[in-house]
């Protein structure tokens, strides 16, 4: 009986390993992330995470970086592939880039209690934060030397994201799925690496105004009734973040 039981356990483990190596590694919309008991409740809104923990200084968020909705950038063999030939941000006629979405093992480590930095560090190319569905935020540039996004707008999918050459899906601008399907345009959308939250383009039913050079401002929000500095996405440059991080950024690895 012991041998039979051990064999059954081994078969189960091998089956799990086979599933985890499948091409279809997308995040299921109804999955619930593993959230540590010492993690503030606001972070449980990051529904695209696989785990969210805290060591008392940093919040650690692990995600695959894959959107849960259908996109033209999934491989055609993936159940979430959907053809798209419409218009994108700014009325651009969509033109697909040659890349496809891949799954990663992101670890975002952000300050639990963010504070304004003495020296504001510039954002770099690559992930500068994490959205609620686990997809990374990128800055306002298409490449090195501050290349504008002008030619990239046309490659954004119907929810305004696209993948890099290595398959890293990301948002440079408003994550439209979060602001029109999951919530609304005044909702919490995620966090930048410095720990400060990112909100949508509206407040009190109107387009947000009065943002500082880092693309944010301070006041109470539904998630932070005592007030906090927070960023806003807008429909013009710099879209998500301005002249660097307001606070001191943590780290991201993949």
C-alpha positions as CSV (number, residue, x, y, z in Angstrom):
1,X,0.0,0.0,0.0
2,X,2.8,2.4,0.8
3,X,4.4,1.8,-2.7
4,X,1.0,2.5,-4.4
5,X,0.5,5.7,-2.4
6,X,4.0,6.9,-3.2
7,X,3.5,6.2,-6.9
8,X,0.2,8.1,-6.9
9,X,1.9,11.1,-5.3
10,X,4.7,11.0,-7.8
11,X,2.2,10.8,-10.7
12,X,0.4,13.8,-9.3
13,X,3.6,15.9,-9.0
14,X,4.7,15.0,-12.5
15,X,1.3,16.0,-13.8
16,X,1.5,19.3,-12.1
17,X,4.9,19.9,-13.5
18,X,3.7,19.2,-17.0
19,X,0.9,21.6,-16.6
20,X,3.2,24.4,-15.3
21,X,5.4,24.0,-18.4
22,X,2.5,24.4,-20.9
23,X,2.6,27.2,-23.4
24,X,-0.7,28.5,-22.1
25,X,0.6,30.1,-18.9
26,X,-1.9,33.0,-18.8
27,X,-3.3,34.3,-15.6
28,X,-6.9,33.2,-14.9
29,X,-9.1,36.1,-14.1
30,X,-10.7,34.4,-11.1
31,X,-7.5,33.2,-9.5
32,X,-7.0,34.6,-6.0
33,X,-3.4,35.6,-5.1
34,X,-1.8,34.3,-2.0
35,X,-1.7,37.4,0.3
36,X,0.3,37.5,3.5
37,X,-1.6,38.3,6.7
38,X,0.7,41.3,7.4
39,X,0.0,42.9,4.0
40,X,-2.2,46.0,4.0
41,X,-5.6,45.3,2.4
42,X,-5.1,47.7,-0.5
43,X,-2.5,45.4,-2.1
44,X,-5.1,42.6,-2.3
45,X,-6.5,44.6,-5.3
46,X,-3.6,43.3,-7.3
47,X,-5.6,40.4,-8.6
48,X,-3.0,39.4,-11.2
49,X,-0.4,38.5,-8.6
50,X,0.5,34.9,-7.6
51,X,1.6,36.1,-4.2
52,X,1.9,39.3,-2.2
53,X,4.0,39.3,1.0
54,X,5.6,41.8,3.3
55,X,8.8,41.8,5.4
56,X,7.8,45.0,7.3
57,X,9.9,47.2,5.0
58,X,9.0,46.1,1.5
59,X,6.0,44.6,-0.3
60,X,6.9,41.8,-2.6
61,X,4.6,41.1,-5.5
62,X,5.0,38.2,-7.8
63,X,3.3,38.0,-11.2
64,X,3.6,36.4,-14.6
65,X,3.0,39.7,-16.4
66,X,0.4,38.2,-18.7
67,X,-3.0,40.0,-19.3
68,X,-6.1,37.9,-18.5
69,X,-8.1,39.2,-21.4
70,X,-8.0,38.3,-25.1
71,X,-5.3,40.0,-27.2
72,X,-4.0,39.8,-30.7
73,X,-0.6,39.4,-29.2
74,X,-1.2,36.0,-27.7
75,X,0.1,33.1,-29.9
76,X,-2.7,31.9,-32.3
77,X,-2.7,28.6,-30.5
78,X,-3.6,30.2,-27.2
79,X,-7.2,30.3,-26.1
80,X,-6.8,34.1,-25.4
81,X,-5.8,34.9,-28.9
82,X,-8.2,37.3,-30.6
83,X,-7.8,39.0,-34.0
84,X,-7.8,42.8,-34.0
85,X,-7.7,45.2,-36.9
86,X,-9.4,48.3,-35.5
87,X,-8.1,51.6,-34.3
88,X,-5.9,52.2,-31.3
89,X,-5.0,55.1,-29.0
90,X,-5.4,58.4,-30.7
91,X,-7.3,57.0,-33.6
92,X,-4.2,55.2,-35.1
93,X,-5.0,52.4,-37.5
94,X,-3.7,49.3,-35.8
95,X,-0.5,47.7,-37.1
96,X,0.7,44.6,-35.2
97,X,4.3,44.4,-34.1
98,X,6.0,41.0,-34.8
99,X,6.1,40.0,-31.1
100,X,3.9,37.6,-29.0
101,X,3.1,37.6,-25.3
102,X,5.3,35.4,-23.1
103,X,5.1,34.6,-19.4
104,X,7.7,35.8,-16.9
105,X,8.4,35.4,-13.2
106,X,8.4,39.0,-12.1
107,X,9.2,40.0,-8.5
108,X,8.4,43.6,-7.7
109,X,9.8,44.8,-4.4
110,X,8.3,48.1,-3.4
111,X,8.5,50.2,-0.2
112,X,5.7,49.4,2.3
113,X,5.7,53.0,3.5
114,X,6.8,55.2,0.6
115,X,8.2,58.7,1.2
116,X,9.4,61.5,-1.0
117,X,13.0,61.0,-2.2
118,X,15.7,63.5,-1.6
119,X,17.0,62.9,-5.1
120,X,14.4,61.8,-7.6
121,X,15.8,59.0,-9.7
122,X,14.9,58.9,-13.4
123,X,12.8,56.0,-14.7
124,X,14.6,53.5,-16.9
125,X,13.4,51.4,-19.8
126,X,11.6,48.3,-18.7
127,X,9.2,47.8,-15.9
128,X,8.7,50.9,-13.6
129,X,5.7,49.5,-11.7
130,X,3.0,46.9,-11.7
131,X,-0.7,47.2,-12.6
132,X,-3.5,45.4,-10.8
133,X,-3.6,42.6,-13.4
134,X,0.1,42.0,-13.0
135,X,1.2,43.6,-16.2
136,X,4.2,46.0,-15.9
137,X,4.0,49.7,-16.4
138,X,6.7,51.2,-18.7
139,X,7.7,54.9,-19.0
140,X,6.8,57.3,-21.7
141,X,9.6,56.4,-24.1
142,X,9.7,53.9,-26.9
143,X,13.5,53.4,-26.6
144,X,16.8,54.9,-25.5
145,X,17.6,58.6,-25.9
146,X,14.0,59.4,-24.9
147,X,12.4,58.2,-28.2
148,X,8.7,59.3,-28.2
149,X,5.9,56.8,-28.5
150,X,4.6,58.4,-31.7
151,X,5.3,55.3,-33.9
152,X,4.3,52.8,-31.1
153,X,0.7,54.0,-30.6
154,X,-0.3,52.1,-33.7
155,X,0.9,48.8,-32.3
156,X,-1.1,49.0,-29.1
157,X,-3.8,46.3,-28.9
158,X,-7.5,47.1,-28.2
159,X,-6.7,47.7,-24.5
160,X,-3.6,49.7,-25.2
161,X,-0.8,47.3,-24.4
162,X,1.8,45.5,-26.5
163,X,4.8,43.1,-26.0
164,X,8.5,43.8,-26.4
165,X,10.8,41.7,-28.7
166,X,11.2,39.1,-25.8
167,X,7.5,38.9,-25.2
168,X,7.1,41.2,-22.2
169,X,3.6,42.7,-22.4
170,X,3.3,46.2,-20.9
171,X,1.5,49.5,-20.7
172,X,3.1,52.9,-21.6
173,X,-0.3,54.6,-21.3
174,X,-3.7,54.1,-19.7
175,X,-4.4,50.4,-19.2
176,X,-7.8,50.5,-20.9
177,X,-9.0,47.1,-19.7
178,X,-8.7,48.3,-16.1
179,X,-10.4,51.6,-16.6
180,X,-13.3,50.5,-18.8
181,X,-13.9,46.8,-18.0
182,X,-12.6,46.0,-14.5
183,X,-13.3,49.4,-12.9
184,X,-13.6,53.0,-14.0
185,X,-11.4,55.9,-14.9
186,X,-10.9,57.1,-11.3
187,X,-9.9,53.7,-9.9
188,X,-6.7,52.5,-8.4
189,X,-4.7,50.9,-11.3
190,X,-1.4,49.8,-9.6
191,X,1.8,50.9,-8.0
192,X,5.1,52.3,-9.3
193,X,8.4,50.9,-7.9
194,X,8.6,53.6,-5.3
195,X,5.5,52.3,-3.7
196,X,3.2,55.2,-4.6
197,X,-0.1,54.3,-6.2
198,X,-1.3,55.0,-9.7
199,X,-4.8,56.1,-10.4
200,X,-6.9,56.6,-13.5
201,X,-7.3,59.8,-15.6
202,X,-10.3,61.2,-13.7
203,X,-11.2,62.5,-10.3
204,X,-14.8,63.3,-9.3
205,X,-16.0,62.6,-12.8
206,X,-13.7,65.1,-14.5
207,X,-10.2,64.8,-16.1
208,X,-7.5,65.2,-13.5
209,X,-5.6,68.5,-13.4
210,X,-2.9,70.1,-11.3
211,X,-0.3,67.3,-11.5
212,X,3.3,68.1,-10.6
213,X,6.4,67.4,-12.6
214,X,6.4,63.7,-11.5
215,X,2.8,63.4,-12.8
216,X,1.1,63.2,-9.4
217,X,-0.3,65.1,-6.4
218,X,-1.3,64.5,-2.8
219,X,-4.7,64.2,-1.2
220,X,-7.1,61.6,0.2
221,X,-8.4,58.8,-2.0
222,X,-10.9,56.0,-1.4
223,X,-8.0,53.6,-0.7
224,X,-6.0,56.2,1.4
225,X,-8.5,58.3,3.4
226,X,-5.7,59.9,5.3
227,X,-4.1,61.1,2.1
228,X,-1.1,60.0,0.0
229,X,0.9,61.2,-2.9
230,X,-0.3,59.3,-6.0
231,X,0.3,59.3,-9.8
232,X,-2.4,59.6,-12.5
233,X,-2.5,58.3,-16.0
234,X,-3.5,60.9,-18.6
235,X,-4.0,61.1,-22.3
236,X,-0.9,63.1,-23.1
237,X,2.8,62.8,-22.3
238,X,4.2,61.7,-19.9
239,X,1.0,59.5,-19.6
240,X,1.9,57.7,-16.4
241,X,5.0,59.2,-14.8
242,X,6.9,62.4,-15.3
243,X,10.5,63.5,-14.5
244,X,11.4,60.5,-12.4
245,X,10.1,58.7,-9.3
246,X,8.6,60.8,-6.6
247,X,9.9,58.4,-4.0
248,X,12.8,56.0,-3.9
249,X,12.2,53.0,-6.1
250,X,12.5,49.4,-5.0
251,X,13.5,46.7,-7.4
252,X,12.1,44.4,-10.1
253,X,13.5,41.1,-11.4
254,X,12.3,38.6,-13.8
